[in-house]
Amino acid sequence: MTIAIAELYVHGASTRKVTSIVEEICGLEVTSTQISRAAAELDEHPLCHR
């Protein structure tokens, strides 16, 4: 799931859109805060830049 979030984030999807897609595809309830935290972790990774 992290890869899916990374892909959406890198392509500029909003936190709300990522949340909606994760819930629809994975059936998991996630919050915008969780997505934001995942995005912050991606920002720290040298290969993941917007």
PyMOL commands that place a pseudoatom at each C-alpha (Angstrom):
pseudoatom trace, name=CA, resn=MET, resi=1, chain=A, elem=C, hetatm=0, pos=[0.000, 0.000, 0.000]
pseudoatom trace, name=CA, resn=THR, resi=2, chain=A, elem=C, hetatm=0, pos=[2.912, 2.335, 0.659]
pseudoatom trace, name=CA, resn=ILE, resi=3, chain=A, elem=C, hetatm=0, pos=[3.897, 2.127, -2.998]
pseudoatom trace, name=CA, resn=ALA, resi=4, chain=A, elem=C, hetatm=0, pos=[0.373, 3.043, -4.073]
pseudoatom trace, name=CA, resn=ILE, resi=5, chain=A, elem=C, hetatm=0, pos=[0.355, 6.035, -1.735]
pseudoatom trace, name=CA, resn=ALA, resi=6, chain=A, elem=C, hetatm=0, pos=[3.782, 7.070, -3.004]
pseudoatom trace, name=CA, resn=GLU, resi=7, chain=A, elem=C, hetatm=0, pos=[2.665, 6.850, -6.622]
pseudoatom trace, name=CA, resn=LEU, resi=8, chain=A, elem=C, hetatm=0, pos=[-0.427, 8.976, -6.007]
pseudoatom trace, name=CA, resn=TYR, resi=9, chain=A, elem=C, hetatm=0, pos=[1.533, 11.485, -3.947]
pseudoatom trace, name=CA, resn=VAL, resi=10, chain=A, elem=C, hetatm=0, pos=[4.315, 11.861, -6.514]
pseudoatom trace, name=CA, resn=HIS, resi=11, chain=A, elem=C, hetatm=0, pos=[1.711, 12.525, -9.183]
pseudoatom trace, name=CA, resn=GLY, resi=12, chain=A, elem=C, hetatm=0, pos=[0.247, 15.322, -7.090]
pseudoatom trace, name=CA, resn=ALA, resi=13, chain=A, elem=C, hetatm=0, pos=[-2.934, 13.717, -5.785]
pseudoatom trace, name=CA, resn=SER, resi=14, chain=A, elem=C, hetatm=0, pos=[-4.429, 15.556, -2.832]
pseudoatom trace, name=CA, resn=THR, resi=15, chain=A, elem=C, hetatm=0, pos=[-4.523, 13.993, 0.615]
pseudoatom trace, name=CA, resn=ARG, resi=16, chain=A, elem=C, hetatm=0, pos=[-8.297, 13.737, 0.350]
pseudoatom trace, name=CA, resn=LYS, resi=17, chain=A, elem=C, hetatm=0, pos=[-8.057, 11.987, -3.033]
pseudoatom trace, name=CA, resn=VAL, resi=18, chain=A, elem=C, hetatm=0, pos=[-5.432, 9.526, -1.768]
pseudoatom trace, name=CA, resn=THR, resi=19, chain=A, elem=C, hetatm=0, pos=[-7.610, 8.764, 1.268]
pseudoatom trace, name=CA, resn=SER, resi=20, chain=A, elem=C, hetatm=0, pos=[-10.607, 8.124, -0.964]
pseudoatom trace, name=CA, resn=ILE, resi=21, chain=A, elem=C, hetatm=0, pos=[-8.679, 5.839, -3.324]
pseudoatom trace, name=CA, resn=VAL, resi=22, chain=A, elem=C, hetatm=0, pos=[-7.100, 3.811, -0.513]
pseudoatom trace, name=CA, resn=GLU, resi=23, chain=A, elem=C, hetatm=0, pos=[-10.507, 3.313, 1.093]
pseudoatom trace, name=CA, resn=GLU, resi=24, chain=A, elem=C, hetatm=0, pos=[-12.113, 2.326, -2.214]
pseudoatom trace, name=CA, resn=ILE, resi=25, chain=A, elem=C, hetatm=0, pos=[-9.406, -0.025, -3.455]
pseudoatom trace, name=CA, resn=CYS, resi=26, chain=A, elem=C, hetatm=0, pos=[-8.120, -1.536, -0.216]
pseudoatom trace, name=CA, resn=GLY, resi=27, chain=A, elem=C, hetatm=0, pos=[-11.257, -1.318, 1.882]
pseudoatom trace, name=CA, resn=LEU, resi=28, chain=A, elem=C, hetatm=0, pos=[-9.228, 0.323, 4.632]
pseudoatom trace, name=CA, resn=GLU, resi=29, chain=A, elem=C, hetatm=0, pos=[-10.370, 3.357, 6.527]
pseudoatom trace, name=CA, resn=VAL, resi=30, chain=A, elem=C, hetatm=0, pos=[-7.532, 5.839, 6.694]
pseudoatom trace, name=CA, resn=THR, resi=31, chain=A, elem=C, hetatm=0, pos=[-7.443, 9.416, 7.837]
pseudoatom trace, name=CA, resn=SER, resi=32, chain=A, elem=C, hetatm=0, pos=[-5.977, 12.415, 6.099]
pseudoatom trace, name=CA, resn=THR, resi=33, chain=A, elem=C, hetatm=0, pos=[-3.508, 12.604, 8.979]
pseudoatom trace, name=CA, resn=GLN, resi=34, chain=A, elem=C, hetatm=0, pos=[-2.254, 9.095, 8.227]
pseudoatom trace, name=CA, resn=ILE, resi=35, chain=A, elem=C, hetatm=0, pos=[-1.812, 9.978, 4.558]
pseudoatom trace, name=CA, resn=SER, resi=36, chain=A, elem=C, hetatm=0, pos=[-0.025, 13.201, 5.486]
pseudoatom trace, name=CA, resn=ARG, resi=37, chain=A, elem=C, hetatm=0, pos=[2.344, 11.286, 7.759]
pseudoatom trace, name=CA, resn=ALA, resi=38, chain=A, elem=C, hetatm=0, pos=[3.091, 8.787, 4.995]
pseudoatom trace, name=CA, resn=ALA, resi=39, chain=A, elem=C, hetatm=0, pos=[3.733, 11.661, 2.592]
pseudoatom trace, name=CA, resn=ALA, resi=40, chain=A, elem=C, hetatm=0, pos=[6.078, 13.318, 5.089]
pseudoatom trace, name=CA, resn=GLU, resi=41, chain=A, elem=C, hetatm=0, pos=[8.054, 10.096, 5.332]
pseudoatom trace, name=CA, resn=LEU, resi=42, chain=A, elem=C, hetatm=0, pos=[8.243, 9.970, 1.535]
pseudoatom trace, name=CA, resn=ASP, resi=43, chain=A, elem=C, hetatm=0, pos=[9.550, 13.533, 1.451]
pseudoatom trace, name=CA, resn=GLU, resi=44, chain=A, elem=C, hetatm=0, pos=[12.496, 12.370, 3.544]
pseudoatom trace, name=CA, resn=HIS, resi=45, chain=A, elem=C, hetatm=0, pos=[13.379, 9.615, 1.064]
pseudoatom trace, name=CA, resn=PRO, resi=46, chain=A, elem=C, hetatm=0, pos=[16.021, 10.740, -1.448]
pseudoatom trace, name=CA, resn=LEU, resi=47, chain=A, elem=C, hetatm=0, pos=[14.316, 9.050, -4.418]
pseudoatom trace, name=CA, resn=CYS, resi=48, chain=A, elem=C, hetatm=0, pos=[10.831, 10.436, -3.766]
pseudoatom trace, name=CA, resn=HIS, resi=49, chain=A, elem=C, hetatm=0, pos=[10.619, 14.040, -4.788]
pseudoatom trace, name=CA, resn=ARG, resi=50, chain=A, elem=C, hetatm=0, pos=[7.598, 15.803, -6.190]
for i in range(1, 50): cmd.bond("trace and resi %d" % i, "trace and resi %d" % (i + 1))
show_as sticks, trace
zoom trace
